[in-house]
C-alpha cells in the first residue's frame, strides 16, 4: 500500500496544467470497439483507471500503439470475443467501473456483450439498471448469473425505439448511445445525461459517421447507421482536477494559475467556488487564483439563510467536487450546508477532517454542516487513509494546509484519478513525498 508524507503549511506558487479528463477517457476508449478502422486519441491521462481499461482493450484483441505522451492509436479489427467468457475476463473486468461501457459497443457490433460486476469507488449504491434497461429496449436479451455476478446481453439485431431514462446516468447514457448508433431505425433517448464528456463522445461518434442530434440537451435522437469509420479525437481537460486545484490554492493561501481549462465546459464550477468567497479570475482560457491572504467568506442566500451547496445532474454541480468544496469550507468565514444527494457514503470521510480539528456536523449520510475556522485555527496534521479518489484528494488538500507532517495511506485510490500528482505538486512548491 503506497503512502504520501506531506509537510503542510507552505504556500504554493506557479502554473499547473490539468490532465485529460478521466471520465471522458473511459467513454471514448470504449467507443474504439465500434469500428475496425484506426482511431487516434489525444490527451489521454496516465492514471490507473484509464491504464486498466487500455490493458483490457489489449486483452480483447485491440491493437494499441502509443505515439507520444497521452496520444495512442487503437484498431479493433480483430476482437477476441472468446476472452469475454473466460475466467481471466471475469477478474480483469471487475477492476474498474468504467469497464461497463464496453457492453454497448460490443453488443452493437458483435451481437453480444458481457461484463462482471464492476468495481470502483465505495461511495454507495451505483445501479446498473439504466444501462441494461436501455439495451433491452433496443432488443437485447439480458441474462445474469447471481453466483458469479456476471451480466450478459445478446441480440441478433438492435432496433431503434423511444426510451425515457429513469435516471440521467452518464455512463448509462454513453452505453445506450454507443449501442443505438448501429441499431436499425431511430432511437430517442429522453432524460439523457448531457455532461460535456458525453457531448464529446457524441461529437466523436458523429465524426465516425453516426447520426446523433440534440447533443448537449437531455433528448438525443439517433438515426442508426450500418458502420462507423475511424477518427481523431482530443479529450477535454479534467474539470474535477481543475476544481481540485482551485480548492488547493484557496486552502494554502497560494497564487496559482490553472492553464488551458476550457472555460466553456466548466459549467457552475467557477460560480460555486465564488460563493465560498474565492476569487476565480478568467485570463484567456486560464484560471488565476490570487493568494487569499485575508481568507474568504461564504455568501448567504438572499434572505440571509445559510448557503446550501448540493450536487445534481449536469448542468447542475458535479458530485465529484463536493468533497473538495467541503474541505475548502473548513477554513472559510461562515457556514455552509453540503448536501450530497447522489451517493450516500461519500461524506463519511469527514471523520478524518474532524480529527484534524475541522468543525463539521454530519447530519446524516447525505448532509454535513461546515463551520469555517477563518484560518484562526489551522487544521492539525494526522495519519489517515484515502477511502476513494475524490475524498483522497480532499484529504491531501487538507494535509497541505495543515501545520505539521501528515501521512495518507492507500494512495492508490488517488492515483486512480490523478496523474503523477506528487511530482506536479512539488513543481509548484508542495512538500510531498511518495513512500
C-alpha positions in Angstrom: 0.0 0.0 0.0 1.5 3.3 -1.1 1.8 6.3 1.2 2.2 10.1 0.9 4.2 12.0 3.5 3.1 15.7 3.5 4.6 18.6 5.3 1.8 21.2 5.3 1.6 24.9 5.9 3.6 26.0 2.9 2.4 28.5 0.3 2.5 27.3 -3.3 3.1 29.3 -6.4 3.1 28.8 -10.2 1.2 27.2 -13.1 -0.4 23.8 -13.3 -1.8 22.1 -16.3 -4.9 19.9 -15.9 -4.7 16.4 -17.2 -7.1 14.9 -19.8 -10.5 14.1 -18.4 -10.7 10.7 -16.7 -14.5 10.4 -17.1 -14.3 11.3 -20.7 -11.4 8.9 -21.4 -13.4 5.9 -20.0 -16.2 6.6 -22.5 -14.0 7.4 -25.5 -11.8 4.4 -25.1 -14.8 2.0 -25.1 -16.0 3.7 -28.3 -13.0 2.4 -30.3 -14.7 -1.0 -30.2 -17.4 0.3 -32.6 -15.1 0.3 -35.7 -12.5 -1.9 -37.3 -10.7 1.3 -38.5 -7.9 3.3 -36.8 -8.9 5.7 -34.1 -6.3 8.2 -32.7 -7.0 9.7 -29.2 -5.0 12.6 -27.8 -4.7 13.9 -24.2 -5.2 10.6 -22.5 -4.4 10.8 -18.8 -1.7 8.5 -17.4 -3.8 7.2 -14.5 -4.6 3.8 -13.0 -8.2 3.5 -14.1 -7.5 4.6 -17.7 -4.4 2.3 -18.0 -6.5 -0.6 -16.7 -9.1 0.0 -19.4 -6.4 0.2 -22.1 -5.0 -3.1 -20.8 -8.5 -4.6 -21.0 -8.8 -3.5 -24.6 -5.5 -5.1 -25.5 -6.7 -8.4 -24.0 -9.8 -8.1 -26.1 -7.5 -8.1 -29.2 -7.5 -4.3 -29.9 -4.2 -3.2 -31.4 -2.9 -0.3 -29.2 0.1 1.8 -30.1 1.5 4.7 -28.0 2.6 7.5 -30.3 3.7 10.0 -27.7 2.7 11.1 -24.1 -1.1 11.0 -24.0 -1.5 10.0 -27.7 -2.5 6.5 -28.7 -3.9 4.7 -31.7 -6.5 1.9 -31.5 -7.5 -0.6 -34.1 -10.3 -3.1 -33.2 -10.3 -5.1 -36.4 -9.7 -8.5 -34.8 -11.6 -8.5 -31.5 -11.2 -11.7 -29.4 -14.8 -12.5 -28.3 -13.8 -15.7 -26.6 -11.9 -13.7 -24.0 -15.3 -12.2 -22.9 -16.4 -15.6 -21.5 -13.0 -16.5 -19.9 -12.2 -16.6 -16.2 -9.5 -14.0 -16.8 -12.0 -11.5 -18.1 -14.2 -12.1 -15.0 -11.2 -10.9 -12.9 -10.0 -8.1 -15.2 -13.4 -6.6 -15.8 -14.0 -6.2 -12.1 -11.0 -4.0 -11.8 -12.8 -0.7 -12.7 -16.3 0.6 -13.0 -15.7 2.1 -16.5 -15.5 -1.4 -18.0 -19.3 -1.5 -18.0 -19.2 0.8 -21.1 -17.7 -1.9 -23.3 -21.0 -3.7 -23.3 -22.9 -1.3 -25.6 -20.3 -1.2 -28.3 -19.7 -5.0 -28.3 -23.5 -5.6 -28.4 -24.0 -3.2 -31.3 -21.1 -4.5 -33.4 -20.9 -8.2 -32.5 -24.3 -9.0 -31.1 -23.2 -9.8 -27.6 -21.6 -8.0 -24.6 -20.6 -9.4 -21.2 -19.3 -7.8 -18.0 -18.7 -9.0 -14.4 -20.0 -6.7 -11.7 -17.6 -3.7 -12.0 -15.6 -2.3 -9.1 -14.6 1.4 -8.4 -15.2 3.7 -5.5 -17.0 2.6 -2.4 -19.3 5.6 -2.3 -22.7 3.9 -2.1 -25.0 2.1 -4.5 -24.4 2.7 -8.2 -27.1 0.8 -10.1 -26.6 -0.7 -13.5 -30.3 -0.9 -14.2 -30.2 2.2 -16.6 -27.6 0.5 -18.8 -29.3 -2.8 -19.2 -32.9 -1.5 -19.4 -31.9 0.7 -22.3 -30.1 -2.1 -24.1 -33.2 -4.4 -23.5 -35.4 -1.7 -25.1 -33.1 -1.8 -28.2 -33.9 -5.5 -28.5 -31.2 -7.2 -26.4 -31.8 -10.4 -24.3 -30.5 -10.0 -20.8 -29.0 -12.6 -18.6 -27.4 -12.5 -15.1 -25.6 -15.2 -13.2 -26.1 -14.4 -9.5 -23.5 -17.0 -8.5 -20.5 -15.2 -10.1 -22.2 -11.8 -10.6 -21.8 -11.9 -14.4 -24.0 -9.9 -16.7 -24.7 -10.5 -20.4 -26.7 -9.1 -23.3 -27.2 -10.7 -26.7 -29.2 -9.7 -29.8 -29.3 -10.8 -33.5 -30.1 -7.2 -34.3 -30.9 -4.0 -32.4 -33.9 -1.8 -33.3 -34.3 1.9 -32.6 -37.0 2.9 -30.1 -38.2 5.6 -27.8 -37.0 5.5 -24.2 -37.3 7.7 -21.1 -34.4 7.0 -18.7 -35.3 6.6 -15.1 -32.1 8.5 -14.2 -29.8 10.7 -16.2 -26.8 8.3 -15.8 -23.7 9.5 -17.6 -22.3 6.0 -18.2 -25.7 4.6 -18.8 -26.4 7.2 -21.5 -23.0 6.6 -23.0 -23.6 2.8 -23.2 -27.0 3.2 -24.8 -25.8 5.8 -27.3 -22.9 3.5 -28.4 -25.4 0.7 -29.0 -28.0 2.8 -30.7 -25.7 4.3 -33.3 -25.5 0.9 -35.1 -29.2 -0.1 -34.4 -31.8 -0.2 -37.2 -34.0 2.9 -37.3 -34.3 5.8 -35.0 -33.7 5.9 -31.2 -34.9 8.7 -29.0 -33.3 8.9 -25.5 -35.1 11.3 -23.2 -33.7 12.3 -19.8 -30.3 11.6 -21.3 -27.2 12.8 -19.5 -25.7 15.9 -21.2 -22.3 16.4 -19.5 -19.5 17.9 -21.6 -17.8 14.5 -21.7 -21.0 12.8 -23.0 -21.2 15.6 -25.6 -17.6 14.8 -26.6 -18.5 11.2 -27.1 -21.4 12.1 -29.3 -19.3 14.5 -31.4 -16.6 11.8 -31.8 -19.3 9.3 -32.9 -20.7 11.8 -35.4 -17.2 12.3 -36.9 -17.1 8.5 -37.2 -20.3 8.5 -39.3 -23.0 8.3 -36.7 -26.1 10.5 -36.9 -26.8 12.0 -33.4 -28.8 15.2 -32.9 -29.7 17.1 -29.8 -26.1 16.9 -28.5 -25.9 19.0 -25.3 -29.6 18.6 -24.5 -31.4 15.9 -22.4 -33.0 14.5 -25.6 -30.8 12.7 -28.0 -32.2 11.5 -31.4 -30.0 8.8 -33.1 -30.6 7.5 -36.6 -28.8 4.2 -36.9 -26.1 3.6 -39.5 -24.6 0.4 -40.9 -21.0 1.0 -39.8 -18.6 3.6 -38.4 -15.1 4.7 -39.5 -12.0 5.9 -37.8 -11.4 9.4 -36.4 -9.0 11.6 -34.4 -10.2 12.8 -31.0 -8.7 15.1 -28.4 -10.1 15.0 -24.8 -11.1 18.0 -22.7 -9.1 18.9 -19.6 -10.4 17.3 -16.4 -12.9 19.6 -14.7 -12.6 17.7 -11.4 -8.9 18.3 -11.3 -9.4 22.0 -12.2 -11.8 22.3 -9.2 -9.3 20.5 -7.0 -6.6 23.0 -7.9 -8.9 25.9 -7.1 -9.6 24.4 -3.7 -5.9 23.8 -3.1 -5.0 27.4 -3.9 -7.6 28.8 -1.5 -6.8 26.4 1.4 -3.0 27.1 1.2 -3.4 30.9 0.5 -1.4 30.3 -2.7 -1.3 32.2 -6.0 -1.9 29.6 -8.8 -2.7 29.7 -12.5 -4.5 26.7 -13.9 -3.8 26.7 -17.7 -6.0 25.7 -20.6 -9.1 24.9 -18.7 -11.7 25.0 -21.5 -13.8 27.6 -19.7 -17.0 27.0 -21.7 -17.1 23.4 -20.4 -16.8 24.2 -16.7 -20.5 25.0 -16.1 -21.2 26.0 -12.5 -17.8 25.2 -11.1 -16.3 28.8 -11.0 -19.5 30.3 -9.6 -19.8 27.7 -6.8 -16.3 28.4 -5.6 -17.1 32.1 -5.8 -20.0 31.5 -3.4 -17.4 30.4 -0.9 -15.7 33.8 -1.3 -12.9 32.5 -3.6 -11.6 34.8 -6.3 -11.7 32.9 -9.6 -10.3 35.1 -12.4 -10.6 34.3 -16.1 -7.5 35.1 -18.1 -8.0 33.9 -21.6 -8.5 30.2 -21.2 -6.7 30.1 -17.9 -8.0 30.4 -14.3 -6.0 32.6 -12.0 -6.4 32.3 -8.2 -4.7 35.1 -6.3 -3.3 34.4 -2.8 -6.2 34.7 -0.3 -4.1 36.2 2.5 -7.2 37.6 4.2 -9.1 34.4 3.8 -12.5 34.0 2.1 -16.1 34.5 3.2 -19.1 32.2 2.4 -22.1 34.0 0.9 -25.6 33.6 2.3 -28.8 33.2 0.3 -30.6 36.5 -0.5 -32.9 36.1 2.5 -29.9 35.6 4.9 -30.3 31.9 5.3 -27.3 29.5 5.4 -25.9 28.7 1.9 -26.5 25.1 0.7 -24.3 23.6 -2.0 -25.7 20.4 -3.5 -25.0 18.1 -6.4 -27.2 17.5 -9.4 -27.0 16.0 -12.9 -25.4 18.4 -15.5 -25.8 21.3 -15.8 -26.1 21.1 -12.0 -22.9 21.0 -9.9 -20.9 17.8 -10.2 -21.0 15.4 -7.2 -17.2 14.7 -7.7 -16.4 18.2 -6.4 -18.5 18.3 -3.2 -15.7 16.7 -1.2 -13.4 19.5 -2.3 -16.0 22.2 -1.5 -16.4 20.7 2.0 -12.7 20.8 2.7 -12.3 24.3 1.4 -15.3 25.4 3.6 -13.4 24.3 6.8 -11.2 27.4 6.6 -13.8 29.9 5.3 -15.6 32.7 7.3 -19.1 31.5 7.8 -21.0 28.2 7.5 -22.4 26.1 4.7 -24.6 23.0 4.3 -23.2 20.4 1.9 -25.9 18.2 0.5 -24.6 15.1 -1.3 -27.8 13.8 -3.0 -26.4 11.2 -5.4 -24.2 8.9 -3.3 -25.0 8.0 0.3 -21.5 7.1 1.5 -19.4 9.9 0.1 -19.4 12.1 3.1 -18.2 9.5 5.6 -14.6 10.7 5.2 -15.4 13.8 7.3 -14.4 12.0 10.4 -10.8 12.3 9.3 -11.3 16.1 8.9 -12.9 16.3 12.4 -9.8 14.5 13.7 -7.7 17.3 12.1 -9.8 19.9 14.0 -12.4 20.8 11.4 -15.9 21.9 12.7 -18.2 19.6 10.8 -21.6 18.2 11.8 -22.5 15.1 9.8 -26.3 15.4 9.8 -26.9 12.1 8.0 -25.3 10.1 5.2 -26.2 12.8 2.7 -25.7 16.1 4.6 -22.9 17.9 6.5 -22.8 21.4 8.0 -19.4 23.0 8.0 -18.5 25.9 10.3 -15.4 27.6 9.0 -12.3 28.4 11.1 -11.4 31.6 9.0 -7.8 30.4 9.4 -7.9 31.4 13.1 -7.3 27.8 13.9 -5.3 25.7 11.4 -6.0 22.0 10.8 -3.7 19.6 12.6 -1.5 17.1 10.8 -2.5 13.5 11.2 -2.3 9.9 9.8 -5.3 8.9 7.5 -6.3 6.5 4.8 -7.8 7.5 1.4 -11.3 5.9 1.0 -11.9 6.9 -2.6 -10.4 9.2 -5.4 -12.1 12.4 -4.5 -12.1 12.1 -0.8 -8.4 11.2 -1.1 -7.6 14.4 -2.9 -9.7 16.4 -0.4 -7.6 14.9 2.5 -4.4 15.7 0.5 -5.5 19.3 0.3 -6.3 19.4 4.0 -2.9 18.0 4.7 -1.1 20.6 2.6 -2.9 23.3 4.5 -2.3 21.8 8.0 0.6 22.5 10.3 3.0 19.6 10.7 3.5 16.4 8.8 0.6 14.2 7.7 0.6 10.7 6.3 -2.0 9.5 3.8 -2.2 5.7 3.1 -3.9 3.8 0.3 -2.8 6.5 -2.2 -3.6 4.0 -5.0 -7.1 5.5 -4.8 -5.7 8.9 -5.6 -3.5 7.5 -8.4 -6.7 6.1 -10.0 -7.8 9.6 -11.0 -4.8 12.0 -10.7 -1.7 11.7 -12.9 1.7 12.0 -11.1 0.1 14.2 -8.5 3.1 14.3 -6.2 5.5 15.4 -8.9 3.2 18.0 -10.2 2.6 19.4 -6.7 6.3 19.5 -5.9 6.7 21.6 -9.1 4.6 24.4 -7.5 6.3 24.2 -4.1 4.4 21.4 -2.2 6.4 19.4 0.3 5.1 15.9 -0.6 7.0 12.6 -0.7 5.8 9.2 -2.0 6.9 6.4 0.2 
